């Protein structure tokens, strides 16, 4: 299995090289040359198997011969052994034909753990095999940073630098990053938005000298290995509801488009998915794009679902690459227009191809709070604000496709957002025991100016890969 860049000017890599690279050297994102296909009998055979067993079946074709199967199996089993639910990603029924896929049973209570716990093991394995160190730099709107820190803390081969928007994440999200004492972890409170942090991250990757000096790699959803790990729960949840003998639909609250992209890849692999519904909060660039065909960046609004407070959805580039017939030149042109004018228009043919698979809905702040209150009143089930955005959008879509089960991605534990939950329900959601004292733990972080030079200087002063070289 080989991986190519969406911009067509980077060398093809194998799976472990792709995982370590993160972003391609031409600024593009990696995708497999072809999507592996799973026969209906293989999909049906996932029924009754453990999550780790299903994950091995789905992930192995993407890995190819880059990792021996025995080692891959051991890493997958280890990654999911610490989740707090035996099913890893269980389903909860909220209404007739609407189900919540609980993706928050990992160590940091967010769906990012499902991929990050495996990614940490994969990258550590690859670095040890090549006798290398790496510097992981990530940008987070809340959950990715905590998941990365938990997955990579204490590893000898890796230093981790996470940029998060100062004052724009919840207290629990921040403390999950800033209360980790391991010396290889560095939390950077950037004086800007998530989009600013993501722009700095991309700039660092485009700087070949810096990239080589520190052994730079990334763990954001731009890292293909994360997308691969997320594909698994689309298959396991669909099979639990009767796939491949019946189709299912998915609604996914999204900002950076990585999670729902995994659902798209699952469909490409043979999973019978009827609709993929993009659920956004008031930062609605993706909903506007599907409605109008114009991808236009506007200002970021702070909301009660901060992990979705994004205007530049990086993984959308991967979908555009497929929609444009895998034409790297076309994608380079679109991304150049985005850099110059903060907008571009999608041609009619590619837009029709996207609309064939995807719907989109934007959910307001008031609608989010109403949905949290409504579901709690109906069933005493507490949704976090991100999941509530998904459920509200999922019910809208279900009204149009009433006979197909709708699975909504439940992306975070409600205890990460106690203020929003208390305002909507009057209930203060309790943290699980392993995080119960997090608001009393000592914090350790650095505030850094919203400037790529300042961030680079900070990392160079602390990256062990640089001193080893």
N, C-alpha and C positions, 0 to 999 in steps of 0.2 A: 504494500500500500504506500503510495507516494502522495505528497501534498503540494499544492500549487498556490501561488498568491493571486488574490483577486485583481491585482494590478499588473500581473503578467511579466514582471521584470526581476523576479527573485528566483534563485535556484529551487528546484523541487527537493523536498526533504522527506525522510522517513518519519515515523510517529514520534520517537523520542526526540529527534532533532526539532521537530515542530513544537513539541511541548516545551523544550528549553528555549526556543527562539521567541515564542509569544507572537510578536508582530514581525512580519516579513521585512527584509531589508529595504524593499521598495515602498514601504509604508502601507502595504496591503495586508490582508488577513488570509490565513491559510484555510484551504478546503481540500478534501480528498479529490484526486483526479476523477474518481467515480464513486458513487455511493454503493456500499455493499448491499446485497439483496437477501432478505430472509424469506424463505418459503412459508406459505401459510401453515404447513405442518410444524415447522420450527417455532413459529409464533404460538400456535396452539399448545405446543409442548412446554411452554413457559409456565402454564397453569400448575399450581401446586409446588413449584420449586421455590427455594429460598431466594431472597433478593440478590444475594451474592452470586448464586448459581445463574440466575437470569442475567445479571450484569456481565458475567464472564462470557456468556453466549453472545451478547450484543456488542460488547466492547472488543472482543478478540479480533474480529475481521478488520477493525480500524488499526489495530496494533501491528498486525501481520507478523513478520519475523523479527521485529525490532526488540521484543522482549520474549524470552522463553515462556511458554504457556504456564509452566509450573510457578515461575516467579510472579507472573501476572495474577494467577489464581490466588496466591498467598497475599498479595498486596490488596486485592479486592476484598477478600475475607477479613483482613485486618482493618481495612478502612471502615467497614460497616458493622464491626463488632461492638463499637462503643455507642451506637445509636440507642436512644431510650425506648424505642418500640421494636418488638421483634420483627415486625413487617418492614421496618425502616421507613417506608413511605405509605402509611395506611390510608384508606379511603373512609370518609365519614359522609353519611347521607344527610343533606340539609333539606331536601324537598323532593317531590316526585321528579325523578330523572335528573336531579342536580346533585352532584357529589363534590366534596372538597377533598383534594389530594393533600394530605398533611405532610409537608416537606420540611418541617421545623423540629424534628426530633434529634437532630445532631447536637454537638457540644455548644454551639453558639446560637441555637434556636432559630436558624434561618435556612432557607433552601440552599444557600451557597455551600453549606457543609457537605451536601451530598456529592458535589463535584470536588470541593477543595480537599476533603480528607483523602480522596484517592490521588488527586494531583500532587499533593505533598509527597506521598510515597513514590509515585512515578518519577518525579523530578529528583528526589534524593537517590533513587536507584540509578538513574541515568548519570548523575554527577559522580557517584562513587565508581561506576563502571568506567568512566573516562578520567578519573582522578582530577576532577575540576571543582572549583568553587563557583558559586553564582550569587548575583545580587538581584533579589526580587524587588521590583518596584511596582506598586499598585496604586490605583486611584479608586476611592470608594465613596459612594453616597450613603453608606451606613453599614451594610451587612458584609460585603465582600472583604473589607479590611479585617474585621474580626475573624471571619472564617479562615482567611489566609494566615493570620497570626497564629490561630489555634493549630492549623495544620503544619506550620513550619517552625514553631517555637522550639528552641533547643537543638536544632539540627546543625551539625558541624559544617556542612557544605554550603549553607545558605545564610545570607543576611537579608532581612526583610525591612523595607521602607514603605510605609503606607501613608498616602496623602489623603486627608479627609477635609471637607470644607469646615473651617473653624466656626463653631456656633450653629451649624446647620444639620447636625445629627442628634438623635435622642440621647438622653443621659446614659441609658443602658448601652446603646450602640457605642458611644464614645468610650465608656469605661471598659467595655470588652476589648478595646484596643489599647487603652492607656494604663491598665492595671496589670499587664503582663510583664513580669520582671526579667525574663530571659534576655541575656545580653545581645542576642542576635536580632532583637525586635526593636524597631524605631517607628514611633507614631509621629507623623508630621501634621500639625494643624495648619492647613494652608489658608491664608487670608484671601479667600475667594470662594467661588462656587464649585460644584462637582465638575461642571463642564470646563472650568479653568484647570482643575486638577488633571482631568483627562487630556486636555490640550498639552499641558506640560509633560505628561507621561509620553504622549506620542512624539513630542519634540525630543525627549531624551532618547527614544528608540531610533529616531532619524539621525542622531549624532553618532556617526560610526566610531569615532575615536573614543567617546565616552562609553559607548556600548561595549567596545572591546576591552577597554581599560578595566571596567568593573565586572565583566561577565554578566551583562544586563539580561534579565529575563522578566517576563510578566505573568501575572496570575489573574488579571481581569478576565471578563468573559470573552475578550478577544483571543484568549488562549484556547486553541482548538480542543485540547484535552478536556477542558471543562465542559464544553458543549457535548463531547462524546459521553461523558459520565452522566449528563442530564438526560440523554436520550433514553436511558434505561427505564426511568419511571413512567415515561409515556407508554412503553410497552407493558410494563407490569400492571399499571392501573387499567389500561384498555382490556387486557386479558381477563382481569378480575370481573369486568362487566360484559364479557362474552366475545371479545375479539379473538380471532379474526372472523368469526362467524357473523358478527354484526359490527357496523361502524360506530365510532364514538366521535365526539367533538371535544375540544379543549378551549378554555378561556384562561389566559395567562396575564396577570398584572405585570407590566413590563416597563422598563425605562431604556435599558441599553440593548434590548432585543435578543439577548443571548438565550434566555430560557425558552422562549417561544420558537426560536430558531431550531432548538433541539427537537421540538415537536414536528417542525417542518421536515427535518432530516429523517425522523422516524417514519413519516408518511412516505418519503422518498425510498425508504428501505422496504416498504411493503405493508406498513401498518394501515388499516383502513380508517383513516381520519376524514370525517366529513367536512368540518370547518375548524379553523384555527382563529380564535377571536383575540385580538390585541386589546387589552384593557389598560387605559391610561388614566392618570389623574388630570388635573387642570394643565399640566405640562403635556400638551396633547399633540405634539408634532407628528406622531405616527398616525393618529386618527385623522388629522388634517391631511396628511399625505395620501392616505387611501381614499379620502373623500374627493380631493382636488387634483391629485397627481403632482402637486408641488411640495417639495421638501424644503421648508423654510424655518430657519432657526430664529426664535424669539427669546425674550428674557425668561429666565427661570423663576418660577413662583415657589416660595416656600410653602409646603403643605404638611398635613398630618401623616402623609405617607412619603417620608423623605427619600427613601431608596429609589423612588421613581421621579424625583425632581431633576430631570435630565431633559435636555433639548437635542443633544447630538447623540443619536442612538447608533453606536459604532457597528454593532453586528448587522445592522440593516444593509451594510455594504455587501455582506455575503449573500443575502437574498437578491440584491440587485445584480450581482455577478451572474447568478443563475438565470434571472429574468432577462438579462441582456445576452443570453446565449454564451456565457463564459467569455465574454469579450473584454480582456484586460484594458485595452485602449479606451473603450467606452467608460469603464469605471474610473480610469485615471482622469478622464475629462470631467465626469460628474464631480469627483472629489476636488478637482482644481477649482471648479465653479463654487463648490461649497466653501473652500478656503477663501476665495476672493470675494464672493457676493453673499455668503451665508445662506445660499439657496440654490436649488436646481429643479428643473422640471423633468419628470419621468416620461419617456416616450409612450405612445398609446399601446404598442404591443407589449412591452415589459409590464406596464401598469395593468393591463388585462390579465397577464399571467399571474401577477401578485394577487389580484382580486379573485382569481379562480380558487385560491387556497385560503385567503385571509379575509376576515371582517375586522372592524375596529370600533371601539366605543370609548368616549371620554366620560369620566364620572367626576362630578363636582365635589367640593369639600362638604357641602351640605348633604348631598346624596350619599357620600361615604358614611357620614355620621348616622344618617337615617338607616342605612343598611346594617350597621353594627347594632343599633338599637332594635331593629326589626327582627333580626335573626336571634338576638339574645332573648327577646320577648317570646318568640315562637318556640324556641328549643333550649334556651339557656346555654347555647353554644356561643363562645366569644370569638369573634373574628378580629384579627389585627387590621389596621387601616388599609394595608396593601391588599390583603385577602378580601376585604370588604369591597374594594374597587373591582376586584375580579368577580366576586359574586354578583354585584349589581350589574355588571356588563354581561355576565353569564346568563342571568335571568332574561335580559333583553334578547339575547341571541336565542335562548331556548324557546321564546315565544314564536320565533320564526321557524324553528326546527324542532318541534315538540316531541317527535318520535325517536330522536337520537339522544342517548345519554350525554349529558354535559358534565365534564370533569373540570373543575376550577382549581388552579394551582394555589394552594394555601402556603404562602411564601415565608411567613414569619410567625413566631409565637406572640400572642397579644401582650404578654408581660414586658416586651421590649418597648411598648408604647403605652404606658399606664395612663398618661394624661388624656390621651384621645379616648381610651376605653372608659375611663371614669366619667368624662364629659358626656359620652353617649349613653352609658348604662348605669352610672352610679356605682359601679363595681371596680375595685382595684385588683387587677389580675396579679396573682402571686408568681414570683420567679421560681423555677425548679430549685431544689435544695443546693445543687452545685453552684448556683449563682446567687443565692439568697443574700449574701453579704457584699455583693459587688459595689453597692453604692457607698460602702464604708472603706473599700480598699484604696490604698495609696495610688495616685496617678503619676504617670511619667510620660511626658510628651514635649515637643518643641513647636513653638509657633514660628512659621517661616513665611516670608513675604511671597505674594503671588507673582513670582518671577522665576523663570527657568534657570537663570544663572545662580540664584540663591539656593534653589533646590539641588542643583548639581554640586555646588560647593559643599552643602550639608552632607550629601551622600559620599562624595569623594573623601571627606574627612573621617568617615566611619566604615567604609566597605572593606572587609578583610580580603576580598579577592584582589583588590588594588595593591594592598601591602604585600600579599603573597607573590604577586607578579614582580 
